Amino acid sequence: MIEIDAITKCYDGQPAVDAVSMTVESGTITAIVGTSGSGKTTLLRMINRLVEPSSGEVRINGQSTREEKPHLLRRRIGYAIQGHGLFPHQTVARNIGTVPRLLGWSKDKVRERVDELLRLFSMEPEEFRDRYPAELSGGQQQRVGVARALASRPDLLLMDEPFGALDPIIRTRAQEDLRQIQQKLGSTIMLVTHDMEEAIRLGDRVAVMDGGKLVQYGTPAEIIAEPASDFVAHMVGDVERPLRLLSLLPLGDLVEEGEAEGEPLPAEASLREALSACLWNGKQAVPVERDGKVVGRVTLDAIRARAGHHG
């Protein structure tokens, strides 16, 4: 459990984060959402002491973060940022194994953990272990960034706009991925985003920040049904549905003959799902199945043509 107790950060006498208190349960995802300058990133960074609080404290499982040296604290807390921050001259395996190596894990144990995480993120270890970041798609780099943050089995994973640089359609897929992995590993995640749709889709609880203050903290359903202020209502009202059209059209409409690699999608799945599957896996087509049998494929070009045709 993470307890944030009246935490405040002032710059030149002005509070960037103003007496924020909240309790985060273990094994949940908490999304911190707000406009730029609302204090959400500062709040996140005070948890792993990349920013030192002016007052207040953070306790992780009852222990104050002030009682530990910052660099040791940060090894216990995973941190993933927008654009993933991978080391370009190191392989995928070296990138993911960074913190376990700092913690003195044996070579075998590091390798085992790297392979386990690659498999968890649907990236075959034999294929991806020795690649360099530049050889990966944006979605794959992002997955490696998250895998690196999870590598040492941290008590807590902090994520700052982790999917901010991704194409909106890949983001949906990345969010689903994160959700599944979080459930599998039982990790506690705190994630900063400026995107209310992302916060609502991912968070077990959503914390809305405005002007350094925590203006509402509740479940996604509460935030949508009972916004605590005009500001929250406005943010919820802005949850637009991009690509609404593709979400309405079934794959079955665009099936053509031919093979494609990967997991087949059901014919009733939407074109939006097919588009995100193609982009996420860096594939040009996805197989389509009806009643458990593969009946053909839908290509990325056909989906794009259909989207463009109406847009």
Secondary structure, 3 states (H helix, E strand, C coil): CEEEEEEEEEECCEEEEEEEEEEECCCCEEEEECCCCCCHHHHHHHHCCCCCCCEEEEEECCEEHHHCCHHHHHHHEEEEECCCCCCCCCCHHHHHCHHHHHCCCCHHHHHHHHHHHHHHCCCCHHHHCCCCHHHCCHHHHHHHHHHHHHCCCCCEEEEECCCCCCCHHHHHHHHHHHHHHHHHHCCCEEEEECCHHHHHHHCCEEEEEECCEEEEEECHHHHHHCCCCHHHHHHHHCCCCCCHHHHHCEHHHHCECCCCCCCCEECCCEHHHHHHHHHHHCCCEEEEEECCEEEEEEEHHHHHHHHHHHC
